[in-house]
Amino acid sequence: MFDVLLSVIISFTITFLAIPVIINMAEMKKLFDVPDERKVHRIPITPLGGLGIFGGFVFGCLLNIHFGGSGEFQYFIAAALIIFFLGLKDDILVISPVKKFIGQVLAAFMIIYYGGIQIRSMHGFLGIYQLPEMFSLLLTYFAVIVIINSFNLIDGIDGLAGSLGMMALTLFGIYFLYVNMLPYAILAFSLAGSLLAFLIFNFQPAKIFMGDTGSLLIGLINAILVIKFINVANTSEVSFPIESAPAVGFALLMIPLLDTLRVFAIRIFHRRSPFSPDRNHIHHLLLDRGFSHRQITFILLGINLAVVGITFALRSVNCTILILSILVIFFSIISAFTYMRAKSKLVIAKPLAENGGEIKTSKLVPFAKDSVLEQKN
């Protein structure tokens, strides 16, 4: 228990102290994410918050996990390093979706082949139990890649990805702590502590973004934890077995996971790459209906927590019924948001700085009388 508490304190402190330094460094080096027609922020903000998140997470793990008795964790950290450099390069230079996908497959290989993270059974979902080895590996790779990308794609507004990630990590950490699997609890709480510190600077109005460095890391660690949770919690070997563990794990990642699968399906249906950018995410639906970043974060976090609570309370119900019910709930919510009346909003580009008549960057502001007058002046 002390090691878990210490991991939270260390990760929180390092991230909390690192973020202001990163913000100042980004301002000096002009490392900003500049607004465009697809992005929802209106001023240039640095996307390098993942540096602080990763630093706190790694120190929290390295100082508290005893690797001698938990050899797989060295491979988890190695996979996290791959994701870190992949995300950092994308945040600074931007890399192609193909290169990003290859890096994610390499990280998945590390945790599956060396770390032993593999979906070997469906635990009764659709009446399926033990899986053939080849199908098991393919399903695991697919699950890991989708979960990694789900947090990357849900990171579209202030506080959302961090809040959903911290919620899932905290609940996974509590379970692993309760069943005395301390290394996995430390893994979860180290990242949760880092995210808690990061969210202080990321809630609207955000001073910094986590970027791909942070969002891909959240996805990777949640992928490890959810697969381990499903494999462990559905057995009688632990002190607190959970029937329908796959449904509970699925519920914990409901918003990012199902929103990503929905958006991927829409893009493929329109014969586009599943990694091509658009504005079809659930947070875009709510933004278009006039909700603020903070309101959207709390709405989606509340919905996700409510579904987790209901699923856990009904954990003795058949796994297939629970997962299908989660799907019905999610797409009912999407339908409600879709048919909710959109709030019209016209924006104009306002210059932030000029040099010899040349606009260096611009800021998107709501169209209003005051903004027109300000532009004329």
RONUKE-703579 format. One record per residue (C-alpha): residue in one letter; x, y, z. Coordinates in steps of 0.2 Angstrom, whole numbers. Last residue first. Layout:
N
{res A | east X | north Y | up Z} .
...
This chain:
377
{res N | east -48 | north 246 | up -176} .
{res K | east -58 | north 238 | up -189} .
{res Q | east -54 | north 221 | up -181} .
{res E | east -60 | north 227 | up -164} .
{res L | east -76 | north 233 | up -171} .
{res V | east -80 | north 216 | up -179} .
{res S | east -75 | north 207 | up -163} .
{res D | east -87 | north 218 | up -153} .
{res K | east -101 | north 215 | up -165} .
{res A | east -100 | north 197 | up -164} .
{res F | east -92 | north 182 | up -174} .
{res P | east -84 | north 170 | up -162} .
{res V | east -65 | north 171 | up -162} .
{res L | east -52 | north 161 | up -172} .
{res K | east -34 | north 167 | up -169} .
{res S | east -21 | north 169 | up -182} .
{res T | east -3 | north 167 | up -185} .
{res K | east 12 | north 177 | up -192} .
{res I | east 2 | north 189 | up -203} .
{res E | east 13 | north 198 | up -215} .
{res G | east 11 | north 217 | up -215} .
{res G | east 29 | north 220 | up -211} .
{res N | east 28 | north 208 | up -196} .
{res E | east 10 | north 205 | up -189} .
{res A | east 4 | north 196 | up -174} .
{res L | east -12 | north 189 | up -168} .
{res P | east -23 | north 191 | up -183} .
{res K | east -42 | north 188 | up -181} .
{res A | east -50 | north 174 | up -191} .
{res I | east -69 | north 174 | up -190} .
{res V | east -81 | north 162 | up -183} .
{res L | east -99 | north 159 | up -185} .
{res K | east -109 | north 148 | up -173} .
{res S | east -126 | north 140 | up -176} .
{res K | east -131 | north 129 | up -161} .
{res A | east -136 | north 112 | up -166} .
{res R | east -153 | north 105 | up -161} .
{res M | east -151 | north 88 | up -153} .
{res Y | east -154 | north 74 | up -166} .
{res T | east -135 | north 69 | up -166} .
{res F | east -134 | north 70 | up -147} .
{res A | east -149 | north 59 | up -144} .
{res S | east -142 | north 47 | up -158} .
{res I | east -125 | north 46 | up -150} .
{res I | east -133 | north 43 | up -133} .
{res S | east -144 | north 28 | up -140} .
{res F | east -127 | north 22 | up -148} .
{res F | east -119 | north 21 | up -131} .
{res I | east -134 | north 13 | up -122} .
{res V | east -136 | north 0 | up -136} .
{res L | east -118 | north -4 | up -136} .
{res I | east -118 | north -6 | up -117} .
{res S | east -133 | north -17 | up -118} .
{res L | east -124 | north -28 | up -131} .
{res I | east -109 | north -30 | up -118} .
{res L | east -121 | north -34 | up -104} .
{res I | east -131 | north -47 | up -114} .
{res T | east -115 | north -55 | up -120} .
{res C | east -107 | north -56 | up -102} .
{res N | east -123 | north -65 | up -95} .
{res V | east -128 | north -56 | up -79} .
{res S | east -118 | north -59 | up -63} .
{res R | east -109 | north -42 | up -66} .
{res L | east -126 | north -32 | up -64} .
{res A | east -119 | north -20 | up -51} .
{res F | east -103 | north -19 | up -61} .
{res T | east -112 | north -15 | up -77} .
{res I | east -122 | north -2 | up -69} .
{res G | east -107 | north 7 | up -60} .
{res V | east -97 | north 6 | up -76} .
{res V | east -112 | north 14 | up -86} .
{res A | east -114 | north 28 | up -73} .
{res L | east -95 | north 31 | up -74} .
{res N | east -95 | north 33 | up -93} .
{res I | east -110 | north 44 | up -93} .
{res G | east -102 | north 55 | up -79} .
{res L | east -86 | north 56 | up -89} .
{res L | east -95 | north 61 | up -105} .
{res I | east -105 | north 75 | up -96} .
{res F | east -91 | north 81 | up -86} .
{res T | east -79 | north 83 | up -101} .
{res I | east -93 | north 90 | up -112} .
{res Q | east -97 | north 103 | up -98} .
{res R | east -78 | north 108 | up -97} .
{res H | east -76 | north 110 | up -115} .
{res S | east -91 | north 121 | up -117} .
{res F | east -108 | north 115 | up -124} .
{res G | east -116 | north 124 | up -138} .
{res R | east -123 | north 110 | up -149} .
{res D | east -109 | north 110 | up -161} .
{res L | east -97 | north 107 | up -146} .
{res L | east -108 | north 92 | up -141} .
{res L | east -107 | north 83 | up -158} .
{res H | east -88 | north 88 | up -159} .
{res H | east -86 | north 79 | up -142} .
{res I | east -94 | north 63 | up -150} .
{res H | east -81 | north 63 | up -164} .
{res N | east -87 | north 66 | up -182} .
{res R | east -76 | north 82 | up -185} .
{res D | east -63 | north 74 | up -197} .
{res P | east -45 | north 68 | up -198} .
{res S | east -39 | north 53 | up -208} .
{res F | east -34 | north 38 | up -198} .
{res P | east -48 | north 26 | up -204} .
{res S | east -42 | north 30 | up -222} .
{res R | east -57 | north 36 | up -232} .
{res R | east -69 | north 26 | up -243} .
{res H | east -84 | north 34 | up -235} .
{res F | east -89 | north 18 | up -226} .
{res I | east -71 | north 17 | up -220} .
{res R | east -72 | north 34 | up -212} .
{res I | east -89 | north 31 | up -204} .
{res A | east -83 | north 14 | up -197} .
{res F | east -67 | north 22 | up -190} .
{res V | east -78 | north 35 | up -182} .
{res R | east -89 | north 22 | up -174} .
{res L | east -74 | north 12 | up -168} .
{res T | east -66 | north 27 | up -161} .
{res D | east -82 | north 32 | up -152} .
{res L | east -84 | north 15 | up -145} .
{res L | east -66 | north 14 | up -137} .
{res P | east -65 | north 32 | up -131} .
{res I | east -83 | north 32 | up -122} .
{res M | east -83 | north 13 | up -117} .
{res L | east -66 | north 11 | up -109} .
{res L | east -72 | north 6 | up -92} .
{res A | east -88 | north -2 | up -99} .
{res F | east -77 | north -14 | up -109} .
{res G | east -67 | north -19 | up -94} .
{res V | east -84 | north -22 | up -85} .
{res A | east -91 | north -32 | up -99} .
{res P | east -75 | north -43 | up -101} .
{res A | east -76 | north -46 | up -82} .
{res S | east -93 | north -55 | up -84} .
{res E | east -91 | north -62 | up -67} .
{res I | east -79 | north -53 | up -56} .
{res P | east -67 | north -63 | up -44} .
{res F | east -62 | north -55 | up -28} .
{res S | east -49 | north -65 | up -19} .
{res V | east -41 | north -70 | up -36} .
{res E | east -39 | north -88 | up -42} .
{res S | east -57 | north -90 | up -45} .
{res T | east -55 | north -83 | up -63} .
{res N | east -64 | north -69 | up -72} .
{res A | east -54 | north -55 | up -64} .
{res V | east -37 | north -61 | up -70} .
{res N | east -39 | north -62 | up -89} .
{res I | east -51 | north -48 | up -90} .
{res F | east -40 | north -37 | up -79} .
{res K | east -24 | north -41 | up -88} .
{res I | east -32 | north -36 | up -104} .
{res V | east -39 | north -20 | up -97} .
{res L | east -22 | north -16 | up -89} .
{res I | east -11 | north -18 | up -104} .
{res A | east -23 | north -8 | up -115} .
{res N | east -25 | north 5 | up -102} .
{res I | east -6 | north 7 | up -102} .
{res L | east -5 | north 9 | up -121} .
{res G | east -20 | north 21 | up -122} .
{res I | east -13 | north 33 | up -109} .
{res L | east 4 | north 32 | up -118} .
{res L | east -4 | north 36 | up -135} .
{res S | east -13 | north 51 | up -127} .
{res G | east 2 | north 58 | up -118} .
{res T | east 15 | north 58 | up -132} .
{res D | east 1 | north 61 | up -145} .
{res G | east -2 | north 79 | up -138} .
{res M | east -4 | north 82 | up -119} .
{res F | east -10 | north 99 | up -122} .
{res I | east -5 | north 115 | up -112} .
{res K | east -12 | north 131 | up -105} .
{res A | east -30 | north 124 | up -106} .
{res P | east -44 | north 136 | up -103} .
{res Q | east -52 | north 124 | up -100} .
{res F | east -44 | north 110 | up -90} .
{res N | east -26 | north 106 | up -96} .
{res F | east -15 | north 114 | up -82} .
{res I | east -23 | north 106 | up -67} .
{res L | east -26 | north 91 | up -78} .
{res F | east -7 | north 87 | up -79} .
{res A | east -6 | north 85 | up -61} .
{res L | east -20 | north 72 | up -61} .
{res L | east -13 | north 64 | up -76} .
{res S | east 3 | north 61 | up -68} .
{res G | east -5 | north 53 | up -53} .
{res A | east -16 | north 42 | up -64} .
{res L | east 0 | north 36 | up -73} .
{res S | east 8 | north 31 | up -57} .
{res F | east -8 | north 24 | up -51} .
{res A | east -10 | north 11 | up -65} .
{res L | east 7 | north 5 | up -65} .
{res I | east 7 | north 4 | up -46} .
{res A | east -8 | north -6 | up -46} .
{res Y | east -1 | north -18 | up -59} .
{res P | east 15 | north -20 | up -48} .
{res L | east 4 | north -22 | up -32} .
{res M | east -7 | north -37 | up -38} .
{res N | east -15 | north -39 | up -20} .
{res V | east -33 | north -42 | up -26} .
{res Y | east -38 | north -25 | up -18} .
{res L | east -23 | north -16 | up -26} .
{res F | east -27 | north -23 | up -43} .
{res Y | east -45 | north -18 | up -41} .
{res I | east -41 | north 0 | up -35} .
{res G | east -28 | north 2 | up -49} .
{res F | east -41 | north -3 | up -63} .
{res L | east -53 | north 10 | up -55} .
{res T | east -39 | north 23 | up -55} .
{res L | east -33 | north 20 | up -72} .
{res A | east -51 | north 20 | up -80} .
{res M | east -55 | north 37 | up -72} .
{res M | east -38 | north 44 | up -76} .
{res G | east -40 | north 40 | up -94} .
{res L | east -57 | north 47 | up -95} .
{res S | east -51 | north 63 | up -86} .
{res G | east -35 | north 65 | up -97} .
{res A | east -44 | north 62 | up -113} .
{res L | east -57 | north 75 | up -109} .
{res G | east -48 | north 89 | up -101} .
{res D | east -48 | north 102 | up -115} .
{res I | east -55 | north 95 | up -131} .
{res G | east -50 | north 84 | up -145} .
{res D | east -41 | north 70 | up -136} .
{res I | east -54 | north 56 | up -140} .
{res L | east -43 | north 52 | up -155} .
{res N | east -27 | north 48 | up -146} .
{res F | east -37 | north 39 | up -132} .
{res S | east -45 | north 28 | up -145} .
{res N | east -29 | north 25 | up -154} .
{res I | east -20 | north 15 | up -140} .
{res I | east -36 | north 6 | up -137} .
{res V | east -38 | north 1 | up -156} .
{res I | east -20 | north -4 | up -157} .
{res V | east -21 | north -15 | up -142} .
{res A | east -38 | north -23 | up -147} .
{res F | east -32 | north -27 | up -164} .
{res Y | east -15 | north -35 | up -158} .
{res T | east -25 | north -45 | up -145} .
{res L | east -38 | north -51 | up -158} .
{res L | east -24 | north -56 | up -170} .
{res L | east -15 | north -65 | up -156} .
{res S | east -30 | north -75 | up -150} .
{res F | east -35 | north -79 | up -168} .
{res M | east -18 | north -87 | up -170} .
{res E | east -18 | north -96 | up -154} .
{res P | east -36 | north -103 | up -156} .
{res L | east -47 | north -95 | up -143} .
{res Q | east -54 | north -103 | up -127} .
{res Y | east -72 | north -97 | up -122} .
{res I | east -85 | north -92 | up -135} .
{res G | east -104 | north -92 | up -132} .
{res L | east -106 | north -74 | up -139} .
{res F | east -95 | north -68 | up -124} .
{res G | east -92 | north -83 | up -113} .
{res H | east -75 | north -79 | up -107} .
{res M | east -68 | north -73 | up -124} .
{res S | east -52 | north -83 | up -120} .
{res R | east -34 | north -81 | up -124} .
{res I | east -33 | north -62 | up -124} .
{res Q | east -14 | north -59 | up -123} .
{res I | east -2 | north -48 | up -112} .
{res G | east 13 | north -60 | up -109} .
{res G | east 25 | north -46 | up -108} .
{res Y | east 38 | north -52 | up -121} .
{res Y | east 26 | north -57 | up -135} .
{res I | east 11 | north -47 | up -131} .
{res I | east 19 | north -31 | up -122} .
{res M | east 33 | north -29 | up -135} .
{res F | east 23 | north -34 | up -150} .
{res A | east 10 | north -20 | up -145} .
{res A | east 24 | north -8 | up -145} .
{res L | east 30 | north -13 | up -162} .
{res V | east 12 | north -13 | up -169} .
{res Q | east 11 | north 5 | up -162} .
{res G | east 27 | north 10 | up -171} .
{res I | east 21 | north 3 | up -187} .
{res F | east 4 | north 12 | up -185} .
{res K | east 13 | north 29 | up -183} .
{res K | east 24 | north 26 | up -198} .
{res V | east 8 | north 22 | up -208} .
{res P | east -1 | north 37 | up -201} .
{res S | east 13 | north 49 | up -207} .
{res I | east 23 | north 59 | up -195} .
{res V | east 22 | north 76 | up -188} .
{res L | east 37 | north 86 | up -184} .
{res I | east 35 | north 91 | up -165} .
{res D | east 20 | north 82 | up -159} .
{res D | east 23 | north 67 | up -171} .
{res K | east 41 | north 65 | up -165} .
{res L | east 35 | north 66 | up -147} .
{res G | east 22 | north 53 | up -150} .
{res L | east 34 | north 40 | up -158} .
{res F | east 47 | north 44 | up -145} .
{res F | east 35 | north 41 | up -131} .
{res I | east 26 | north 26 | up -139} .
{res I | east 43 | north 17 | up -140} .
{res L | east 47 | north 21 | up -123} .
{res A | east 31 | north 15 | up -116} .
{res A | east 34 | north -2 | up -125} .
{res A | east 51 | north -3 | up -116} .
{res I | east 42 | north 1 | up -99} .
{res F | east 30 | north -13 | up -103} .
{res Y | east 45 | north -24 | up -107} .
{res Q | east 53 | north -20 | up -90} .
{res F | east 36 | north -24 | up -82} .
{res E | east 36 | north -42 | up -88} .
{res G | east 50 | north -47 | up -76} .
{res S | east 39 | north -45 | up -60} .
{res G | east 48 | north -53 | up -46} .
{res G | east 65 | north -44 | up -50} .
{res F | east 56 | north -29 | up -57} .
{res H | east 51 | north -22 | up -40} .
{res I | east 40 | north -8 | up -45} .
{res N | east 41 | north 7 | up -34} .
{res L | east 55 | north 18 | up -40} .
{res L | east 54 | north 13 | up -58} .
{res C | east 35 | north 15 | up -59} .
{res G | east 33 | north 32 | up -51} .
{res F | east 49 | north 38 | up -61} .
{res V | east 41 | north 32 | up -77} .
{res F | east 24 | north 40 | up -74} .
{res G | east 31 | north 57 | up -69} .
{res G | east 42 | north 58 | up -84} .
{res F | east 29 | north 52 | up -96} .
{res I | east 16 | north 65 | up -90} .
{res G | east 28 | north 79 | up -91} .
{res L | east 34 | north 75 | up -109} .
{res G | east 15 | north 72 | up -113} .
{res G | east 12 | north 90 | up -110} .
{res L | east 21 | north 94 | up -127} .
{res P | east 6 | north 100 | up -137} .
{res T | east 10 | north 119 | up -134} .
{res I | east -5 | north 131 | up -137} .
{res P | east -8 | north 143 | up -151} .
{res I | east -25 | north 152 | up -149} .
{res R | east -42 | north 147 | up -154} .
{res H | east -44 | north 129 | up -149} .
{res V | east -57 | north 118 | up -158} .
{res K | east -46 | north 111 | up -172} .
{res R | east -53 | north 107 | up -189} .
{res E | east -52 | north 125 | up -197} .
{res D | east -35 | north 128 | up -190} .
{res P | east -27 | north 133 | up -174} .
{res V | east -8 | north 132 | up -172} .
{res D | east -1 | north 119 | up -160} .
{res F | east 14 | north 128 | up -153} .
{res L | east 33 | north 125 | up -151} .
{res K | east 39 | north 143 | up -152} .
{res K | east 56 | north 139 | up -145} .
{res M | east 54 | north 151 | up -130} .
{res E | east 36 | north 148 | up -128} .
{res A | east 39 | north 129 | up -128} .
{res M | east 52 | north 131 | up -115} .
{res N | east 40 | north 141 | up -104} .
{res I | east 26 | north 128 | up -106} .
{res I | east 38 | north 114 | up -103} .
{res V | east 45 | north 122 | up -87} .
{res P | east 27 | north 125 | up -81} .
{res I | east 23 | north 106 | up -84} .
{res A | east 38 | north 99 | up -75} .
{res L | east 34 | north 103 | up -57} .
{res F | east 16 | north 96 | up -58} .
{res T | east 23 | north 81 | up -68} .
{res I | east 36 | north 77 | up -55} .
{res T | east 25 | north 80 | up -40} .
{res F | east 10 | north 69 | up -47} .
{res S | east 22 | north 54 | up -52} .
{res I | east 31 | north 54 | up -35} .
{res I | east 15 | north 56 | up -24} .
{res V | east 5 | north 43 | up -34} .
{res S | east 20 | north 31 | up -34} .
{res L | east 22 | north 34 | up -15} .
{res L | east 4 | north 29 | up -12} .
{res V | east 6 | north 13 | up -22} .
{res D | east 22 | north 9 | up -13} .
{res F | east 14 | north 12 | up 4} .
{res M | east 0 | north 0 | up 0} .
